[in-house]
Structures are given as structure tokens and as C-alpha cells.
Amino acid sequence: MKQKKILAALFAAFFIMLFPSNANASMTVGILKDNSPYSTFYHRKARGLEPELAKKMTDDSVIFKAYDTRKQLESALKKRRIQIAFGSIDAFNVNQDVFDVSEPYLYEPNVLFRRSDGKRKTIKKLANKPVGMLKDGNQTYLLKNVLLKPRSFKNIKTMDKALTDGKIYAAILSDYDYSNYLKDHPEHVKAADATNDEQTAELFVKISDPAITSSQFVAVTYKNEKLLTKINSAIVSMHDNGTLQELSQKYLSKDISLQ
């Protein structure tokens, strides 16, 4: 009798290994370690808009793996270390013959700007001139498509200095980064002394053009149409029930869930 119980237990364990329960299913999601407000990963805790979005996409448990760069995220997808990566189409320069791309869940506006003493006031006049962007920004291919030459910077402070020193003619940021930077640097918003040429030269001026619109944020998978269908269905549902709008307001202080 004892041997039969042991054999039954072994058979049950073997059966579970072959046919794991759906209750234990999990989805592995890749995020950037330091990409606030979209994602952060500290003390083994994933926080931000994208981790919360991932958890709301599925009833399965979610495992997060964090990476330093978008290039590492792309590599992790190809090697199947993760099932999904979040980000903008431009950031990944997605080859849709290789990767599967979901419906957009956010449309983040971009701001192209110059100093008030800048001579080149349109995209046409900026053609073939260096324009600054953040190293992990989303606008590389957007700039190249309008014949501008992107120059990458580690942070906004160094990009600001390059703009001041004339090493770049303009710069581009997400609307979120641009607005936050101006909060900490009022000298770029309004001159303390409007008659001071040096102070007025520091003011930032937007360059308006329909070619510089927004980056579409998507979920990217690798050769997994079944998962992509599930993600698209979740995105549509979350848009219809207001979840995407709530997440956008929570993390970005405005709704950018519609183009």
C-alpha cells in the first residue's frame, strides 16, 4: 500500500511537470531600470506606468526583468529572456518583419526647441544641422526622417550647455521632460530683467512643425502572435474602460492616451 502511494505521488508530480496549471502561469516583462515615470527598478521592485500597465494586462503573475538600455531590451526579446518590452516605436526602430508590435497605448508629444537667440527657427532651416536629444530618448529616427542630425546627451543639463555653447542648434525632449526641466530652470521661461540681452537669449522657444508630433508607445513581442492578440485586446479594453486615461493622469499628470 505504501509503495502504491509513493508511485501515485511520483506520477502526480510528473503529470504537473508535463501539464503545469494555468494558475501558475506568468508573463515576463522587460523594463528600463531608470526611466521614470514609465519604469524604475530598485530593491527588486518594479514601479511606474509600464509595470502597472503590465499587471493590468493579464490575470497571470508578472515577472519583471530590468535593463539599462533599450538595446539590451531588444536583445532580451530576441533571446526570449522576456516576452514583452514596452517603449516607443521610434525608440526600438522596430522592424515589423522581426518584431510584433501592439496597438499604441500612449502618444507622447515631443517638443523641439531652440534658444531665443537661435537663428534657425524652422525644421527646414535646421536641415543637416546637429540637434540634441537624450541618449535614451525616443526621437532618433524621427529627427533623421526630417533630415536633422541627432546628437545624444547623457542628461538635459549637458544638452542645455551644448545649446548654450552653440554645439547644437536646437534640442528635442518629450513634453514631460521639457515641462519638468523648465520648472527647475525658470531662467529659460522668463528673464528676470527683460532688458538684459544675455538673460533674454537664454529663453527657450518652441519650433512648431507637424512633422514633430508624438512618439507612439507600444508593447513589443518577438514571434508570438498569440500573446500579441492578448495584449491588443487588453489595450482596447483598458482604453474603453478608462484605465489608460487613469494611468496617464497618475504618472504624467495629463491624458495622452489619444493621439
C-alpha positions as CSV (number, residue, x, y, z in Angstrom):
1,M,0.0,0.0,0.0
2,K,2.8,2.4,0.9
3,Q,4.6,1.7,-2.4
4,K,1.3,2.4,-4.3
5,K,1.0,5.8,-2.5
6,I,4.6,6.7,-3.4
7,L,4.1,5.7,-7.0
8,A,0.9,7.7,-7.1
9,A,2.7,10.8,-5.7
10,L,5.5,10.4,-8.2
11,F,3.0,10.1,-11.1
12,A,1.2,13.2,-9.9
13,A,4.4,15.2,-9.7
14,F,5.4,14.0,-13.2
15,F,2.0,15.0,-14.6
16,I,2.2,18.5,-13.1
17,M,5.6,19.0,-14.7
18,L,4.2,18.0,-18.1
19,F,1.0,19.9,-17.8
20,P,1.5,22.9,-15.4
21,S,-1.6,24.6,-14.1
22,N,-2.6,27.9,-15.7
23,A,-2.9,29.3,-12.2
24,N,0.9,29.3,-12.1
25,A,1.3,30.9,-15.5
26,S,3.4,34.1,-15.6
27,M,4.4,36.8,-18.1
28,T,8.0,38.0,-18.3
29,V,8.2,41.8,-19.0
30,G,11.3,43.8,-19.7
31,I,11.6,47.3,-18.4
32,L,14.3,50.0,-18.1
33,K,15.9,50.4,-14.7
34,D,15.8,54.1,-14.6
35,N,13.1,55.6,-16.9
36,S,10.8,57.5,-14.6
37,P,7.8,57.9,-14.7
38,Y,7.5,55.0,-17.1
39,S,9.6,52.5,-15.2
40,T,12.1,52.2,-12.4
41,F,13.6,49.1,-10.7
42,Y,15.1,49.4,-7.2
43,H,15.4,46.8,-4.4
44,R,13.8,44.3,-6.8
45,K,10.7,46.3,-7.0
46,A,9.3,47.5,-10.4
47,R,7.4,50.8,-10.3
48,G,6.0,53.2,-12.8
49,L,3.4,53.4,-15.6
50,E,4.6,50.4,-17.5
51,P,4.8,47.9,-14.6
52,E,1.3,48.9,-13.5
53,L,0.1,48.6,-17.1
54,A,1.7,45.1,-17.5
55,K,-0.1,43.9,-14.3
56,K,-3.4,45.1,-15.6
57,M,-3.0,43.4,-18.9
58,T,-3.2,39.9,-17.6
59,D,-4.6,37.7,-14.9
60,D,-1.3,35.8,-14.8
61,S,1.5,36.8,-12.5
62,V,4.1,39.2,-13.9
63,I,7.9,38.8,-13.6
64,F,9.9,41.9,-14.3
65,K,13.5,42.0,-15.7
66,A,15.2,45.3,-15.7
67,Y,17.8,46.6,-18.2
68,D,20.0,49.6,-18.6
69,T,19.3,50.4,-22.2
70,R,16.7,49.9,-24.9
71,K,19.2,48.0,-27.0
72,Q,19.5,45.4,-24.1
73,L,15.7,45.2,-24.0
74,E,15.7,44.4,-27.8
75,S,18.4,41.8,-27.3
76,A,16.5,40.2,-24.4
77,L,13.4,39.9,-26.6
78,K,15.3,38.1,-29.4
79,K,16.9,35.7,-26.9
80,R,13.5,35.1,-25.4
81,R,14.6,36.1,-21.9
82,I,11.5,38.3,-21.8
83,Q,8.1,38.0,-23.6
84,I,7.3,41.7,-23.8
85,A,9.2,45.0,-23.9
86,F,7.5,48.4,-23.5
87,G,8.6,51.6,-25.2
88,S,8.1,53.8,-28.3
89,I,8.2,52.5,-31.9
90,D,10.9,55.1,-32.6
91,A,13.0,54.0,-29.6
92,F,13.1,50.5,-30.8
93,N,13.3,51.4,-34.5
94,V,11.1,48.3,-34.8
95,N,11.5,46.1,-37.8
96,Q,8.0,44.7,-38.0
97,D,9.3,41.8,-40.1
98,V,11.1,40.6,-37.0
99,F,9.1,42.0,-34.0
100,D,5.4,42.1,-33.4
101,V,4.1,45.5,-32.4
102,S,0.9,46.1,-30.4
103,E,-1.6,48.9,-30.9
104,P,-0.3,52.2,-29.3
105,Y,-1.3,52.8,-25.7
106,L,0.1,56.3,-25.4
107,Y,1.1,59.1,-27.7
108,E,3.8,61.2,-26.0
109,P,4.2,64.7,-27.5
110,N,7.6,66.0,-28.4
111,V,8.9,69.5,-28.0
112,L,11.6,70.8,-30.4
113,F,13.1,74.0,-29.1
114,R,16.0,76.5,-29.5
115,R,17.4,79.4,-27.6
116,S,15.7,82.8,-28.3
117,D,19.0,84.0,-29.9
118,G,19.0,81.0,-32.2
119,K,19.0,81.9,-35.9
120,R,17.3,78.7,-37.3
121,K,13.7,78.9,-36.5
122,T,12.2,76.2,-38.6
123,I,12.9,72.5,-39.3
124,K,13.7,73.4,-42.9
125,K,16.5,75.8,-41.7
126,L,17.7,73.1,-39.3
127,A,18.3,70.6,-42.1
128,N,21.6,68.8,-41.7
129,K,22.4,70.6,-38.5
130,P,23.0,68.9,-35.1
131,V,20.0,68.7,-32.8
132,G,20.3,67.5,-29.3
133,M,18.3,64.6,-27.7
134,L,18.7,62.4,-24.7
135,K,20.8,59.2,-25.0
136,D,17.8,57.1,-24.2
137,G,15.3,59.4,-25.9
138,N,12.7,58.3,-28.4
139,Q,13.4,60.7,-31.2
140,T,16.4,59.4,-33.2
141,Y,14.6,58.2,-36.3
142,L,12.0,61.0,-36.0
143,L,14.8,63.6,-36.4
144,K,16.5,61.7,-39.2
145,N,13.3,61.5,-41.1
146,V,13.2,65.3,-41.3
147,L,16.9,65.5,-42.2
148,L,18.1,66.7,-38.8
149,K,21.3,65.2,-37.3
150,P,20.7,63.9,-33.8
151,R,23.3,64.3,-31.1
152,S,22.9,62.3,-27.9
153,F,23.5,63.6,-24.4
154,K,23.6,61.8,-21.1
155,N,21.2,64.3,-19.4
156,I,19.3,67.5,-20.1
157,K,21.9,69.6,-18.2
158,T,24.7,68.7,-20.6
159,M,22.4,69.1,-23.6
160,D,21.4,72.6,-22.3
161,K,25.1,73.5,-22.0
162,A,25.7,72.3,-25.6
163,L,22.8,74.5,-26.7
164,T,24.3,77.5,-24.9
165,D,27.8,76.9,-26.3
166,G,26.4,76.6,-29.9
167,K,27.4,73.0,-30.3
168,I,23.8,72.2,-31.3
169,Y,21.3,74.4,-32.9
170,A,18.2,73.0,-31.2
171,A,17.1,70.2,-29.0
172,I,14.2,67.8,-28.6
173,L,12.6,66.4,-25.4
174,S,9.3,64.7,-24.5
175,D,6.7,67.2,-23.4
176,Y,7.0,65.6,-19.9
177,D,10.8,66.1,-19.6
178,Y,10.6,69.6,-21.2
179,S,7.9,70.8,-18.7
180,N,9.7,69.3,-15.7
181,Y,13.1,70.9,-16.7
182,L,11.5,74.3,-17.1
183,K,10.0,74.0,-13.6
184,D,13.6,73.8,-12.2
185,H,15.0,76.3,-14.6
186,P,12.8,79.4,-14.7
187,E,15.6,81.4,-16.4
188,H,14.5,79.6,-19.6
189,V,10.9,80.7,-19.2
190,K,11.1,84.3,-18.3
191,A,14.1,86.7,-18.0
192,A,14.4,88.4,-14.6
193,D,15.4,91.5,-16.5
194,A,13.7,91.8,-19.9
195,T,16.3,94.5,-20.9
196,N,19.2,92.2,-20.3
197,D,20.3,90.6,-23.7
198,E,22.1,87.7,-22.0
199,Q,19.1,86.8,-20.0
200,T,16.6,87.0,-22.9
201,A,19.0,84.9,-25.0
202,E,18.6,82.0,-22.5
203,L,14.9,81.7,-23.1
204,F,13.7,78.6,-24.8
205,V,11.4,78.9,-27.8
206,K,9.4,76.1,-29.3
207,I,9.8,75.2,-33.0
208,S,6.4,74.3,-34.2
209,D,6.0,71.8,-37.1
210,P,3.5,69.0,-37.8
211,A,6.5,66.7,-38.6
212,I,7.5,66.7,-34.9
213,T,4.4,65.3,-33.3
214,S,4.5,62.4,-30.9
215,S,6.1,59.0,-30.2
216,Q,3.7,56.1,-30.2
217,F,4.3,53.9,-27.1
218,V,3.7,50.2,-27.8
219,A,4.2,46.7,-26.4
220,V,6.7,44.7,-28.5
221,T,6.9,40.9,-28.7
222,Y,9.0,38.5,-30.7
223,K,7.4,35.9,-32.8
224,N,4.4,35.4,-30.5
225,E,1.2,36.3,-32.3
226,K,-1.0,34.7,-29.6
227,L,0.5,36.9,-26.9
228,L,0.2,40.0,-29.2
229,T,-3.5,39.3,-29.7
230,K,-4.0,39.1,-26.0
231,I,-2.1,42.4,-25.5
232,N,-4.1,44.2,-28.2
233,S,-7.3,43.0,-26.6
234,A,-6.2,44.3,-23.2
235,I,-5.2,47.7,-24.6
236,V,-8.6,48.1,-26.3
237,S,-10.4,47.1,-23.1
238,M,-8.2,49.4,-20.9
239,H,-8.9,52.3,-23.3
240,D,-12.6,51.7,-23.3
241,N,-12.9,51.4,-19.5
242,G,-10.7,54.4,-18.8
243,T,-7.7,52.6,-17.3
244,L,-5.2,54.0,-19.8
245,Q,-6.5,57.5,-19.1
246,E,-6.2,57.0,-15.4
247,L,-2.6,55.7,-15.7
248,S,-1.6,58.6,-17.9
249,Q,-3.1,61.1,-15.4
250,K,-1.5,59.3,-12.5
251,Y,2.1,59.2,-13.9
252,L,2.2,62.1,-16.4
253,S,-0.4,64.5,-14.9
254,K,-2.3,64.5,-18.2
255,D,-4.1,62.2,-20.6
256,I,-2.0,61.2,-23.6
257,S,-3.9,58.0,-24.4
258,L,-5.3,59.5,-27.6
259,Q,-3.4,61.0,-30.5
